[in-house]
Amino acid sequence: MNILFAVSGGIAAYKAPKMVSLLREEGHSVRVLATPNSLQFVSRLTLSALAGAPVLSSLFEGEGDYGMSHIRLPEWADLFLVAPASADLIAKAAQGIADDLLSTTLLAVGSGESAVCPVVLAPAMNTRMWSHAATRANLQRLQSWGVRMIEPTAGRLACSDLGEGRMPEPEEVLVRLKEWGLLNATG
Ligand SMILES: Cc1cc2nc3c(=O)[nH]c(=O)nc-3n(C[C@H](O)[C@H](O)[C@H](O)COP(=O)(O)O)c2cc1C
């Protein structure tokens, strides 16, 4: 399958290389989008080496799609997975904001019946950010448009707080995608 895998800026971005690795091991083709902020948490080199393709992080990089990556990538993808999805990315997507490559590509998927591929977000953040009324409302809005969520689990967070907000391990994310019928056992 063609998997469009995106990373946004949070501590759980350290799990992104493992996610790319597992998807490749299962035979999927993976293209990686990373917000500029996420590259503070995980290296472009690691992600691109594991994906076997350059990491795209700027709307204006051009590449082979003549600047139209944000339109072509969702058309290419059988699944668009954002893991981790930051509170910021979730808020932008819920408002239709398109001010970087990832948010613009999410908007270019379309919504509801006209979406060109399924979108799954795996949010990860501090417990108070997760339970904030703004985040709750943003997630509800996205779900009403057909976006799926892999809920964070509870545990000790990077900020030392105890509570909900941890992104599940990459292996668990893949199990969930398979249960939903969004990922085949082999690419
Ligand atoms: C050390 C550190 C850890 C962070 N961890 C998270 C996090 O786990 N989840 C989150 O939503 N934001 C987290 N943030 C805040 C985001 O990085 C910030 O909102 C950023 O604007 C997100 O950018 P992006 O959505 O464009 O990737 C963290 C920031 C710092 C400095």
The ligand as an SDF file (V2000), in Angstrom:
LIG
                    3D

 31 33  0  0  0  0  0  0  0  0999 V2000
   10.1090   20.0570   24.5610 C   0  0  0  0  0  0  0  0  0  0  0  0
    8.7930   20.2610   23.8910 C   0  0  0  0  0  0  0  0  0  0  0  0
    7.9140   19.2210   23.8450 C   0  0  0  0  0  0  0  0  0  0  0  0
    6.6630   19.3590   23.2250 C   0  0  0  0  0  0  0  0  0  0  0  0
    5.8250   18.3050   23.1960 N   0  0  0  0  0  0  0  0  0  0  0  0
    4.6150   18.4370   22.6080 C   0  0  0  0  0  0  0  0  0  0  0  0
    3.7400   17.3270   22.5410 C   0  0  0  0  0  0  0  0  0  0  0  0
    4.0310   16.2150   22.9960 O   0  0  0  0  0  0  0  0  0  0  0  0
    2.5440   17.5070   21.9250 N   0  0  0  0  0  0  0  0  0  0  0  0
    2.1550   18.7050   21.4010 C   0  0  0  0  0  0  0  0  0  0  0  0
    1.0560   18.7960   20.8730 O   0  0  0  0  0  0  0  0  0  0  0  0
    2.9970   19.7810   21.4390 N   0  0  0  0  0  0  0  0  0  0  0  0
    4.2020   19.6620   22.0210 C   0  0  0  0  0  0  0  0  0  0  0  0
    5.0570   20.7390   22.0670 N   0  0  0  0  0  0  0  0  0  0  0  0
    4.6360   22.0110   21.4740 C   0  0  0  0  0  0  0  0  0  0  0  0
    4.7550   21.9660   19.9460 C   0  0  0  0  0  0  0  0  0  0  0  0
    6.0880   21.6320   19.5670 O   0  0  0  0  0  0  0  0  0  0  0  0
    4.3440   23.3220   19.3680 C   0  0  0  0  0  0  0  0  0  0  0  0
    2.9610   23.5310   19.6230 O   0  0  0  0  0  0  0  0  0  0  0  0
    4.6470   23.4440   17.8970 C   0  0  0  0  0  0  0  0  0  0  0  0
    4.1410   24.6930   17.4440 O   0  0  0  0  0  0  0  0  0  0  0  0
    4.0260   22.3250   17.0590 C   0  0  0  0  0  0  0  0  0  0  0  0
    4.3540   22.5540   15.7110 O   0  0  0  0  0  0  0  0  0  0  0  0
    3.7880   21.6990   14.5010 P   0  0  0  0  0  0  0  0  0  0  0  0
    2.3520   21.3720   14.8220 O   0  0  0  0  0  0  0  0  0  0  0  0
    3.9100   22.6000   13.3250 O   0  0  0  0  0  0  0  0  0  0  0  0
    4.6450   20.5100   14.3410 O   0  0  0  0  0  0  0  0  0  0  0  0
    6.2980   20.6150   22.6620 C   0  0  0  0  0  0  0  0  0  0  0  0
    7.2140   21.6520   22.6930 C   0  0  0  0  0  0  0  0  0  0  0  0
    8.4280   21.4910   23.2980 C   0  0  0  0  0  0  0  0  0  0  0  0
    9.3960   22.6420   23.3180 C   0  0  0  0  0  0  0  0  0  0  0  0
  1  2  1  0
  2  3  1  0
  2 30  2  0
  3  4  2  0
  4  5  1  0
  4 28  1  0
  5  6  2  0
  6  7  1  0
  6 13  1  0
  7  8  2  0
  7  9  1  0
  9 10  1  0
 10 11  2  0
 10 12  1  0
 12 13  2  0
 13 14  1  0
 14 15  1  0
 14 28  1  0
 15 16  1  0
 16 17  1  0
 16 18  1  0
 18 19  1  0
 18 20  1  0
 20 21  1  0
 20 22  1  0
 22 23  1  0
 23 24  1  0
 24 25  2  0
 24 26  1  0
 24 27  1  0
 28 29  2  0
 29 30  1  0
 30 31  1  0
M  END
$$$$
